[in-house]
Amino acid sequence: MNVFKKVRNNYVIWHANRIQLQEFPSSPVVRKQIVFSGRVQKVGFRLEIYTIAERMRLTGTVTNLKDGSVEVEVQGEEQQISFLVHCMKSLKRASVKKVTMSDLPIHESEKDFTIVK
């Protein structure tokens, strides 16, 4: 890993850990597929999603798509997922132009959130 990438990743983790998490009223557990389009690759977007999702104990995956967008499958309480989307849309080092979201069936046995390379 080159020096620039290490510095960027350290900054992304620091930034994601500084986000003030809210107390969310209990809401139903859902699973969503979310696709973020815009300038969302090569800016630490997946690492930011991963770090925030881990802090909120969400499960799922995040991966880069060949068209330059980022796809997230995330499972957790609906209000937490909405908060995650809001955080990602407000990132200064990325430029989210479009967010598409659809419902998916819940994976009962899923326990972790992972970055798919």
C-alpha positions as CSV (number, residue, x, y, z in Angstrom):
1,M,0.0,0.0,0.0
2,N,1.5,3.3,-1.0
3,V,2.0,6.1,1.5
4,F,-0.8,8.3,0.2
5,K,-3.3,5.5,0.6
6,K,-2.2,4.8,4.2
7,V,-2.6,8.5,5.1
8,R,-6.0,8.6,3.4
9,N,-7.2,5.5,5.1
10,N,-6.0,6.8,8.5
11,Y,-7.9,10.0,7.9
12,V,-11.1,8.2,6.7
13,I,-11.1,6.1,9.9
14,W,-10.4,9.1,12.1
15,H,-13.2,11.0,10.3
16,A,-15.7,8.1,10.6
17,N,-15.0,7.7,14.3
18,R,-15.6,11.4,14.9
19,I,-19.2,11.2,13.6
20,Q,-21.6,11.7,16.5
21,L,-23.9,8.7,16.5
22,Q,-27.5,9.4,17.6
23,E,-29.8,7.5,19.9
24,F,-32.2,5.9,17.5
25,P,-35.7,4.9,18.6
26,S,-36.2,1.2,17.9
27,S,-37.4,0.6,14.4
28,P,-37.9,-2.6,12.3
29,V,-34.9,-4.4,10.9
30,V,-34.7,-4.2,7.1
31,R,-32.1,-5.0,4.4
32,K,-31.5,-2.4,1.7
33,Q,-29.4,-2.3,-1.5
34,I,-28.1,1.2,-1.9
35,V,-26.1,2.4,-4.9
36,F,-24.2,5.6,-4.6
37,S,-23.2,7.3,-7.9
38,G,-20.9,10.2,-8.5
39,R,-17.3,10.7,-7.4
40,V,-17.4,7.8,-4.8
41,Q,-14.4,5.7,-5.7
42,K,-10.7,6.3,-4.7
43,V,-11.8,8.7,-1.9
44,G,-12.1,6.2,1.0
45,F,-15.9,5.8,0.5
46,R,-16.1,2.1,1.2
47,L,-13.9,2.4,4.2
48,E,-16.0,5.2,5.6
49,I,-19.2,3.1,5.1
50,Y,-17.5,0.1,6.7
51,T,-16.3,2.1,9.8
52,I,-19.7,3.7,10.4
53,A,-21.6,0.5,9.8
54,E,-19.4,-1.3,12.2
55,R,-19.9,1.4,14.9
56,M,-23.7,1.0,14.5
57,R,-23.5,-2.8,14.4
58,L,-25.0,-3.0,10.9
59,T,-24.3,-6.0,8.8
60,G,-23.8,-6.4,5.0
61,T,-21.3,-5.6,2.3
62,V,-19.9,-2.7,0.3
63,T,-18.3,-3.0,-3.1
64,N,-17.1,-0.9,-6.0
65,L,-18.9,-1.4,-9.2
66,K,-17.3,-1.2,-12.6
67,D,-19.3,1.8,-13.6
68,G,-17.7,3.9,-10.9
69,S,-20.5,3.7,-8.3
70,V,-20.5,2.0,-4.9
71,E,-23.0,-0.7,-4.0
72,V,-24.0,-1.4,-0.4
73,E,-26.1,-4.2,1.0
74,V,-26.9,-3.2,4.5
75,Q,-29.1,-4.7,7.2
76,G,-30.2,-3.1,10.4
77,E,-32.8,-0.8,11.8
78,E,-34.3,1.5,9.2
79,Q,-33.4,4.7,11.0
80,Q,-29.8,3.7,11.3
81,I,-29.6,2.9,7.6
82,S,-31.1,6.3,6.8
83,F,-28.5,8.0,9.1
84,L,-25.7,6.1,7.3
85,V,-27.0,7.3,3.9
86,H,-27.2,10.9,5.2
87,C,-23.6,10.7,6.4
88,M,-22.3,9.4,3.1
89,K,-24.2,12.0,1.1
90,S,-22.7,14.8,3.2
91,L,-19.0,13.7,2.8
92,K,-16.9,16.6,1.5
93,R,-14.2,14.4,-0.2
94,A,-16.8,12.5,-2.2
95,S,-19.5,13.8,-4.5
96,V,-22.7,11.8,-4.3
97,K,-24.8,12.7,-7.3
98,K,-27.4,10.0,-7.1
99,V,-28.6,7.4,-4.5
100,T,-30.8,4.5,-5.5
101,M,-32.3,2.3,-2.8
102,S,-34.3,-0.9,-2.9
103,D,-35.5,-3.5,-0.4
104,L,-33.9,-6.9,-0.1
105,P,-34.8,-10.0,2.0
106,I,-33.3,-10.2,5.4
107,H,-30.3,-12.5,6.0
108,E,-31.0,-13.9,9.5
109,S,-27.5,-15.5,9.9
110,E,-25.4,-12.5,8.8
111,K,-23.2,-11.2,11.6
112,D,-20.6,-8.9,10.0
113,F,-20.1,-6.0,7.7
114,T,-17.4,-6.5,5.1
115,I,-15.7,-4.6,2.3
116,V,-15.7,-6.7,-0.9
117,K,-12.5,-6.2,-2.9
